[in-house]
Amino acid sequence: NTLLTTPRSMLEGHTLFNSSRIIDLQNDGVIFYCITGKNPKSHMFEDPKHKPENLLNSKRPTRVFTETNHSQGEAPALRRNPGSPTIQLIEKQQGTKILFRKSSETNWSVDIRPLNKSLFTDSKWKRIDATQEKRRSFLREFCKKYSGVSRPQSHVFHMVSRIYVEDKHKILYCEVPKAGCSNWKRILMVLNGLAPSADNISHDAVHYGKHLKKLDSFDLKGIYSRLNTYTKAVFVRDPMERLVSAFRDKFEHPNSYYHPVFGKAIIKKYRPNACEEALNNGSGVKFKEFIHYLLDSHRPVGMDIHWEKVSKLCYPCLIHYDFVGKFETLEEDANYFLQLIGAPKELKFPNFKDRHSSDKRTNAQVVGQYLKDLTRTERQLIYDFYYLDYLMFNYTTPFL
């Protein structure tokens, strides 16, 4: 096994790799490909810019962390454990250690700032505050010791394209779909003075109203000044739950975009002998077919933000978030955050389901019903796909 820093476009379709497995290990704009199968040592690419780097013999230390099972979706503090099953899995699947180099090319802030707790007066928040400090510390240590600060390959405007700006309270919120983002956008609209209450803002107004500003709408000076002075928040969710929630929302209900764009392409490629009606309207995609699409390096249609990795949506090792909320404790995390930023006391985070309110919320039990239709290998590959999100946000490794 050899680690190549070669663009995927140079690998896919190459006769050398037709029978090999290409694993995408992208994190924060840096892409490594692990080619398993044939030995590519004797086939080096001629372009010097894409010459593979011999990372296996590097003398630089590699720090890798693992986690152990824990209730409530969170693992305890990271521990260095080179012999753990997680590390064995990483080394087996990737064939090497991952090294990231520090970047001197950007103006990213070098560390998270202490939260402003001058408005923090109620003792009932102490437990949530302690949890928040653990999450912040965990992510900071993960990025320092495991991945470092990677050299970004994406343009800065792309890297901040999912971040919403609220200038009055100096907030930056990175949108992670299926992790409470609709209600967070409602809150931002209220804080911006665009609505008196979060309860009466429609789904279409939230997602299609163009009321909120994104960070990529500013020039570079405006972007960097806000990154370094505003309170930056990201809310995440267990990757398996988020994936199943996205599938249920987009493919189990009528949808004028996801069925004709994604559904038709998925059914055409992954359903043998599909009927003409399914091919024409794209409705009725099965979860197993959706997973085949997700794991396919030659997807018939691209990725979508609703099931994209958080590590590629919010770049949490380059953009140092001051607040890390979780969907599993969404309401209390969100209300604590509102207290910290000095929001009006009457403003509370909404707890209603944005769409399909009659459906049961996606939880561990619901996820289990969907995963039982997959093979163990397919379940393992889903974890491999999201493993950075599992590790950096300290989620419990799922039972596969």
Summary of the structure (lengths in Angstrom):
residues: 400
radius of gyration: 21.7
end to end distance: 25.2
largest distance: 66.8
contacts: 1150
relative contact order: 0.15
helix: 43%
strand: 9%
